[in-house]
Amino acid sequence: VWLNPESEKHWGFTHSIAMIRDIFGGRMFPLTLAGLEAATKQLSRKH
């Protein structure tokens, strides 16, 4: 997963963020408490 420190409202306007999101398979979360919780849940899933 990628924890993105940029404000989520800016994610759609930055090419490098789109590239990182693609590299991480769309598993990008905001660097917030809710984002950390969602990222942790994502990482604990069995694939």
PDB file of N, CA, C and O in Angstrom:
ATOM      1  N   VAL A   1       0.847  -1.186   0.000  1.00  0.00           N
ATOM      2  CA  VAL A   1       0.000   0.000   0.000  1.00  0.00           C
ATOM      3  C   VAL A   1       0.885   1.239   0.000  1.00  0.00           C
ATOM      4  O   VAL A   1       2.061   1.190   0.360  1.00  0.00           O
ATOM      5  N   TRP A   2       0.300   2.323  -0.404  1.00  0.00           N
ATOM      6  CA  TRP A   2       0.989   3.610  -0.381  1.00  0.00           C
ATOM      7  C   TRP A   2       0.177   4.554   0.496  1.00  0.00           C
ATOM      8  O   TRP A   2      -1.021   4.723   0.274  1.00  0.00           O
ATOM      9  N   LEU A   3       0.805   5.163   1.478  1.00  0.00           N
ATOM     10  CA  LEU A   3       0.170   6.185   2.299  1.00  0.00           C
ATOM     11  C   LEU A   3       0.585   7.539   1.745  1.00  0.00           C
ATOM     12  O   LEU A   3       1.744   7.942   1.850  1.00  0.00           O
ATOM     13  N   ASN A   4      -0.364   8.221   1.166  1.00  0.00           N
ATOM     14  CA  ASN A   4      -0.089   9.465   0.461  1.00  0.00           C
ATOM     15  C   ASN A   4      -0.279  10.662   1.396  1.00  0.00           C
ATOM     16  O   ASN A   4      -1.369  10.857   1.934  1.00  0.00           O
ATOM     17  N   PRO A   5       0.771  11.466   1.593  1.00  0.00           N
ATOM     18  CA  PRO A   5       0.654  12.635   2.459  1.00  0.00           C
ATOM     19  C   PRO A   5      -0.074  13.810   1.799  1.00  0.00           C
ATOM     20  O   PRO A   5      -0.494  14.741   2.486  1.00  0.00           O
ATOM     21  N   GLU A   6      -0.224  13.771   0.477  1.00  0.00           N
ATOM     22  CA  GLU A   6      -0.938  14.844  -0.227  1.00  0.00           C
ATOM     23  C   GLU A   6      -2.426  14.781   0.096  1.00  0.00           C
ATOM     24  O   GLU A   6      -2.967  13.704   0.344  1.00  0.00           O
ATOM     25  N   SER A   7      -3.071  15.913   0.091  1.00  0.00           N
ATOM     26  CA  SER A   7      -4.511  15.959   0.301  1.00  0.00           C
ATOM     27  C   SER A   7      -5.207  15.144  -0.792  1.00  0.00           C
ATOM     28  O   SER A   7      -4.874  15.258  -1.972  1.00  0.00           O
ATOM     29  N   GLU A   8      -6.167  14.330  -0.388  1.00  0.00           N
ATOM     30  CA  GLU A   8      -6.849  13.434  -1.324  1.00  0.00           C
ATOM     31  C   GLU A   8      -7.529  14.195  -2.465  1.00  0.00           C
ATOM     32  O   GLU A   8      -7.687  13.652  -3.558  1.00  0.00           O
ATOM     33  N   LYS A   9      -7.928  15.434  -2.224  1.00  0.00           N
ATOM     34  CA  LYS A   9      -8.600  16.209  -3.268  1.00  0.00           C
ATOM     35  C   LYS A   9      -7.653  16.568  -4.419  1.00  0.00           C
ATOM     36  O   LYS A   9      -8.120  16.970  -5.485  1.00  0.00           O
ATOM     37  N   HIS A  10      -6.342  16.434  -4.231  1.00  0.00           N
ATOM     38  CA  HIS A  10      -5.360  16.758  -5.264  1.00  0.00           C
ATOM     39  C   HIS A  10      -4.880  15.532  -6.045  1.00  0.00           C
ATOM     40  O   HIS A  10      -4.146  15.675  -7.023  1.00  0.00           O
ATOM     41  N   TRP A  11      -5.282  14.339  -5.630  1.00  0.00           N
ATOM     42  CA  TRP A  11      -4.759  13.119  -6.232  1.00  0.00           C
ATOM     43  C   TRP A  11      -5.030  13.027  -7.727  1.00  0.00           C
ATOM     44  O   TRP A  11      -4.194  12.507  -8.466  1.00  0.00           O
ATOM     45  N   GLY A  12      -6.156  13.510  -8.184  1.00  0.00           N
ATOM     46  CA  GLY A  12      -6.512  13.393  -9.595  1.00  0.00           C
ATOM     47  C   GLY A  12      -5.773  14.352 -10.516  1.00  0.00           C
ATOM     48  O   GLY A  12      -5.903  14.256 -11.737  1.00  0.00           O
ATOM     49  N   PHE A  13      -5.003  15.270  -9.956  1.00  0.00           N
ATOM     50  CA  PHE A  13      -4.362  16.304 -10.761  1.00  0.00           C
ATOM     51  C   PHE A  13      -2.852  16.147 -10.894  1.00  0.00           C
ATOM     52  O   PHE A  13      -2.200  16.974 -11.531  1.00  0.00           O
ATOM     53  N   THR A  14      -2.289  15.097 -10.303  1.00  0.00           N
ATOM     54  CA  THR A  14      -0.842  14.920 -10.300  1.00  0.00           C
ATOM     55  C   THR A  14      -0.464  13.620 -10.987  1.00  0.00           C
ATOM     56  O   THR A  14      -0.878  12.542 -10.563  1.00  0.00           O
ATOM     57  N   HIS A  15       0.322  13.724 -12.047  1.00  0.00           N
ATOM     58  CA  HIS A  15       0.701  12.552 -12.837  1.00  0.00           C
ATOM     59  C   HIS A  15       1.499  11.548 -12.015  1.00  0.00           C
ATOM     60  O   HIS A  15       1.291  10.341 -12.142  1.00  0.00           O
ATOM     61  N   SER A  16       2.402  12.027 -11.179  1.00  0.00           N
ATOM     62  CA  SER A  16       3.221  11.095 -10.391  1.00  0.00           C
ATOM     63  C   SER A  16       2.365  10.309  -9.396  1.00  0.00           C
ATOM     64  O   SER A  16       2.649   9.140  -9.132  1.00  0.00           O
ATOM     65  N   ILE A  17       1.329  10.929  -8.847  1.00  0.00           N
ATOM     66  CA  ILE A  17       0.434  10.210  -7.939  1.00  0.00           C
ATOM     67  C   ILE A  17      -0.315   9.128  -8.698  1.00  0.00           C
ATOM     68  O   ILE A  17      -0.493   8.025  -8.183  1.00  0.00           O
ATOM     69  N   ALA A  18      -0.755   9.423  -9.906  1.00  0.00           N
ATOM     70  CA  ALA A  18      -1.431   8.410 -10.727  1.00  0.00           C
ATOM     71  C   ALA A  18      -0.497   7.243 -11.029  1.00  0.00           C
ATOM     72  O   ALA A  18      -0.923   6.088 -11.028  1.00  0.00           O
ATOM     73  N   MET A  19       0.761   7.538 -11.284  1.00  0.00           N
ATOM     74  CA  MET A  19       1.734   6.475 -11.555  1.00  0.00           C
ATOM     75  C   MET A  19       1.938   5.597 -10.322  1.00  0.00           C
ATOM     76  O   MET A  19       1.972   4.372 -10.431  1.00  0.00           O
ATOM     77  N   ILE A  20       2.072   6.209  -9.167  1.00  0.00           N
ATOM     78  CA  ILE A  20       2.265   5.451  -7.924  1.00  0.00           C
ATOM     79  C   ILE A  20       1.032   4.607  -7.623  1.00  0.00           C
ATOM     80  O   ILE A  20       1.147   3.451  -7.216  1.00  0.00           O
ATOM     81  N   ARG A  21      -0.145   5.187  -7.823  1.00  0.00           N
ATOM     82  CA  ARG A  21      -1.381   4.428  -7.590  1.00  0.00           C
ATOM     83  C   ARG A  21      -1.418   3.196  -8.481  1.00  0.00           C
ATOM     84  O   ARG A  21      -1.820   2.119  -8.041  1.00  0.00           O
ATOM     85  N   ASP A  22      -1.004   3.350  -9.723  1.00  0.00           N
ATOM     86  CA  ASP A  22      -0.970   2.223 -10.660  1.00  0.00           C
ATOM     87  C   ASP A  22       0.047   1.166 -10.217  1.00  0.00           C
ATOM     88  O   ASP A  22      -0.245  -0.029 -10.247  1.00  0.00           O
ATOM     89  N   ILE A  23       1.220   1.602  -9.812  1.00  0.00           N
ATOM     90  CA  ILE A  23       2.268   0.676  -9.362  1.00  0.00           C
ATOM     91  C   ILE A  23       1.790  -0.137  -8.162  1.00  0.00           C
ATOM     92  O   ILE A  23       2.073  -1.331  -8.065  1.00  0.00           O
ATOM     93  N   PHE A  24       1.064   0.509  -7.248  1.00  0.00           N
ATOM     94  CA  PHE A  24       0.595  -0.168  -6.041  1.00  0.00           C
ATOM     95  C   PHE A  24      -0.783  -0.806  -6.224  1.00  0.00           C
ATOM     96  O   PHE A  24      -1.448  -1.144  -5.245  1.00  0.00           O
ATOM     97  N   GLY A  25      -1.202  -0.966  -7.462  1.00  0.00           N
ATOM     98  CA  GLY A  25      -2.463  -1.653  -7.732  1.00  0.00           C
ATOM     99  C   GLY A  25      -3.681  -0.939  -7.175  1.00  0.00           C
ATOM    100  O   GLY A  25      -4.661  -1.582  -6.799  1.00  0.00           O
ATOM    101  N   GLY A  26      -3.627   0.383  -7.120  1.00  0.00           N
ATOM    102  CA  GLY A  26      -4.756   1.157  -6.625  1.00  0.00           C
ATOM    103  C   GLY A  26      -4.857   1.207  -5.112  1.00  0.00           C
ATOM    104  O   GLY A  26      -5.802   1.779  -4.568  1.00  0.00           O
ATOM    105  N   ARG A  27      -3.900   0.616  -4.438  1.00  0.00           N
ATOM    106  CA  ARG A  27      -3.953   0.561  -2.969  1.00  0.00           C
ATOM    107  C   ARG A  27      -3.262   1.785  -2.371  1.00  0.00           C
ATOM    108  O   ARG A  27      -2.207   1.680  -1.746  1.00  0.00           O
ATOM    109  N   MET A  28      -3.883   2.952  -2.579  1.00  0.00           N
ATOM    110  CA  MET A  28      -3.365   4.208  -2.056  1.00  0.00           C
ATOM    111  C   MET A  28      -4.351   4.744  -1.031  1.00  0.00           C
ATOM    112  O   MET A  28      -5.560   4.765  -1.261  1.00  0.00           O
ATOM    113  N   PHE A  29      -3.825   5.171   0.086  1.00  0.00           N
ATOM    114  CA  PHE A  29      -4.654   5.662   1.172  1.00  0.00           C
ATOM    115  C   PHE A  29      -4.084   6.974   1.678  1.00  0.00           C
ATOM    116  O   PHE A  29      -2.876   7.196   1.609  1.00  0.00           O
ATOM    117  N   PRO A  30      -4.955   7.853   2.192  1.00  0.00           N
ATOM    118  CA  PRO A  30      -4.456   9.113   2.739  1.00  0.00           C
ATOM    119  C   PRO A  30      -3.693   8.876   4.038  1.00  0.00           C
ATOM    120  O   PRO A  30      -3.969   7.926   4.772  1.00  0.00           O
ATOM    121  N   LEU A  31      -2.753   9.732   4.305  1.00  0.00           N
ATOM    122  CA  LEU A  31      -1.957   9.640   5.530  1.00  0.00           C
ATOM    123  C   LEU A  31      -2.743  10.306   6.668  1.00  0.00           C
ATOM    124  O   LEU A  31      -2.413  11.392   7.144  1.00  0.00           O
ATOM    125  N   THR A  32      -3.788   9.602   7.069  1.00  0.00           N
ATOM    126  CA  THR A  32      -4.662  10.019   8.166  1.00  0.00           C
ATOM    127  C   THR A  32      -4.903   8.796   9.042  1.00  0.00           C
ATOM    128  O   THR A  32      -4.504   7.687   8.686  1.00  0.00           O
ATOM    129  N   LEU A  33      -5.550   8.992  10.178  1.00  0.00           N
ATOM    130  CA  LEU A  33      -5.870   7.837  11.018  1.00  0.00           C
ATOM    131  C   LEU A  33      -6.782   6.862  10.278  1.00  0.00           C
ATOM    132  O   LEU A  33      -6.579   5.650  10.345  1.00  0.00           O
ATOM    133  N   ALA A  34      -7.781   7.382   9.576  1.00  0.00           N
ATOM    134  CA  ALA A  34      -8.684   6.519   8.809  1.00  0.00           C
ATOM    135  C   ALA A  34      -7.937   5.824   7.677  1.00  0.00           C
ATOM    136  O   ALA A  34      -8.187   4.652   7.393  1.00  0.00           O
ATOM    137  N   GLY A  35      -7.024   6.540   7.031  1.00  0.00           N
ATOM    138  CA  GLY A  35      -6.227   5.948   5.964  1.00  0.00           C
ATOM    139  C   GLY A  35      -5.309   4.855   6.478  1.00  0.00           C
ATOM    140  O   GLY A  35      -5.147   3.821   5.831  1.00  0.00           O
ATOM    141  N   LEU A  36      -4.708   5.078   7.639  1.00  0.00           N
ATOM    142  CA  LEU A  36      -3.855   4.054   8.256  1.00  0.00           C
ATOM    143  C   LEU A  36      -4.665   2.809   8.597  1.00  0.00           C
ATOM    144  O   LEU A  36      -4.196   1.687   8.402  1.00  0.00           O
ATOM    145  N   GLU A  37      -5.871   3.003   9.103  1.00  0.00           N
ATOM    146  CA  GLU A  37      -6.735   1.869   9.435  1.00  0.00           C
ATOM    147  C   GLU A  37      -7.113   1.090   8.173  1.00  0.00           C
ATOM    148  O   GLU A  37      -7.061  -0.140   8.160  1.00  0.00           O
ATOM    149  N   ALA A  38      -7.491   1.808   7.115  1.00  0.00           N
ATOM    150  CA  ALA A  38      -7.860   1.149   5.861  1.00  0.00           C
ATOM    151  C   ALA A  38      -6.667   0.417   5.248  1.00  0.00           C
ATOM    152  O   ALA A  38      -6.818  -0.689   4.729  1.00  0.00           O
ATOM    153  N   ALA A  39      -5.497   1.022   5.305  1.00  0.00           N
ATOM    154  CA  ALA A  39      -4.290   0.386   4.763  1.00  0.00           C
ATOM    155  C   ALA A  39      -3.944  -0.873   5.544  1.00  0.00           C
ATOM    156  O   ALA A  39      -3.557  -1.885   4.960  1.00  0.00           O
ATOM    157  N   THR A  40      -4.082  -0.812   6.863  1.00  0.00           N
ATOM    158  CA  THR A  40      -3.811  -1.980   7.699  1.00  0.00           C
ATOM    159  C   THR A  40      -4.772  -3.111   7.373  1.00  0.00           C
ATOM    160  O   THR A  40      -4.363  -4.268   7.277  1.00  0.00           O
ATOM    161  N   LYS A  41      -6.042  -2.785   7.202  1.00  0.00           N
ATOM    162  CA  LYS A  41      -7.032  -3.806   6.824  1.00  0.00           C
ATOM    163  C   LYS A  41      -6.680  -4.412   5.474  1.00  0.00           C
ATOM    164  O   LYS A  41      -6.776  -5.625   5.288  1.00  0.00           O
ATOM    165  N   GLN A  42      -6.271  -3.567   4.532  1.00  0.00           N
ATOM    166  CA  GLN A  42      -5.901  -4.051   3.199  1.00  0.00           C
ATOM    167  C   GLN A  42      -4.715  -4.998   3.279  1.00  0.00           C
ATOM    168  O   GLN A  42      -4.704  -6.036   2.617  1.00  0.00           O
ATOM    169  N   LEU A  43      -3.724  -4.656   4.076  1.00  0.00           N
ATOM    170  CA  LEU A  43      -2.529  -5.487   4.193  1.00  0.00           C
ATOM    171  C   LEU A  43      -2.797  -6.807   4.915  1.00  0.00           C
ATOM    172  O   LEU A  43      -2.100  -7.794   4.680  1.00  0.00           O
ATOM    173  N   SER A  44      -3.796  -6.829   5.784  1.00  0.00           N
ATOM    174  CA  SER A  44      -4.077  -8.056   6.533  1.00  0.00           C
ATOM    175  C   SER A  44      -4.997  -9.016   5.784  1.00  0.00           C
ATOM    176  O   SER A  44      -5.229 -10.132   6.250  1.00  0.00           O
ATOM    177  N   ARG A  45      -5.525  -8.602   4.633  1.00  0.00           N
ATOM    178  CA  ARG A  45      -6.365  -9.487   3.820  1.00  0.00           C
ATOM    179  C   ARG A  45      -5.542 -10.610   3.229  1.00  0.00           C
ATOM    180  O   ARG A  45      -4.380 -10.430   2.865  1.00  0.00           O
ATOM    181  N   LYS A  46      -6.162 -11.763   3.142  1.00  0.00           N
ATOM    182  CA  LYS A  46      -5.500 -12.886   2.477  1.00  0.00           C
ATOM    183  C   LYS A  46      -5.795 -12.788   0.994  1.00  0.00           C
ATOM    184  O   LYS A  46      -6.933 -12.547   0.591  1.00  0.00           O
ATOM    185  N   HIS A  47      -4.772 -12.975   0.189  1.00  0.00           N
ATOM    186  CA  HIS A  47      -4.935 -12.848  -1.267  1.00  0.00           C
ATOM    187  C   HIS A  47      -5.118 -14.195  -1.890  1.00  0.00           C
ATOM    188  O   HIS A  47      -5.271 -14.296  -3.108  1.00  0.00           O
TER     189      HIS A  47
END
